[in-house]
Amino acid sequence: MKKKLFTAIITLATITLTSCQPIPASETEKIFTDGSEITSIETTETGALYTFTDGTGYYHEENEIPELSNVNGLYPLTGIVTEIEYDVESEVDEVTITCANGNRFSWYADSSDCWEINDLASCIMDSKETAIVYDDEVLLAHYAGGLKHFEQYKN
């Protein structure tokens, strides 16, 4: 029901909105089980940005080829390793990344992978076909350098 309601809102917004202006969402209708609501929808020529009351956002890009917009609910995500819990199980560590918007995701890694704090991890995520970001799952995580590798680009 929630997915259909969210899809209906997205479809309606995509069809009726053509300018790049924020549009306040309903102030009383709860859409997600965690109590968050859509606070605004901003459309552009290429898609729409949905902002939620919890401060997170979701950008949906409109593609000419719908099959490429979301391949089986998978999407790329990069974050910074902010926490490592060593030896959760024998030879298994729990690695946590924090993304630019503050969302945190964790996965289990072989202890020999040698993740370090401030490493960058490029991940393939599974949306689990829900609009709630917090239930997304890290399917693959790959080392993508560290913050130290980007020092030269700092302002």
Residue, then its C-alpha position, 0 to 999 in steps of 0.5 A: m500500500k505504501k509503495k503504491l501511494f508513494t508511486a502515485i505521488i511520484t507519478l502525479a508530481t512528475i506529470t504535473l510539475t515542469s518547473c524547478q520549484p519546491i512544492p510542500a507535501s501534505e503536512t498531515e499525511k504519514i507515508f512511511t512506517d518510521g513516521s517520516e513524510i515528504t516535505s518537498i518535491e523539486t522537479t528538474e528537466t532530468g528528474a525529481l528530488y524528494t526531501f523527507t522530514d528526517g533530513t534525507g533526500y532521494y533523487h529519482e532520475e527520469n531516463e528515456i529507457p525505463e529499464l535503466s533507471n533502476v536495475n532490479g532495485l540496485y544502485p551505487l553508493t559511496g561512503i567513508v568508513t567511520e566505524i569498524e567492529y573487529d572480530v564480530e565473529s571469527e575472522v569477520d569484521e563489521v564495517t560501517i560507512t557514513c554517506a554524505n547525507g549522514n545515512r549509515f550502512s554496515w556490512y560484514a567483511d573478512s578480517s583480512d580485507c584490512w578496512e581502515i577508518n577514513d577509507l572510501a567504500s564504493c558499494i552496490m546497494d539493494s533498495k529492497e524495492t522500498a522507498i525507505v532508505y534505512d532498510d537498504e542493504v550493502l551487496l558489494a563493497h569495494y575499496a575506493g581509496g582514502l581521504k588521504h588520497f584526496e588531500q591535494y584537492k582540498n580547498 
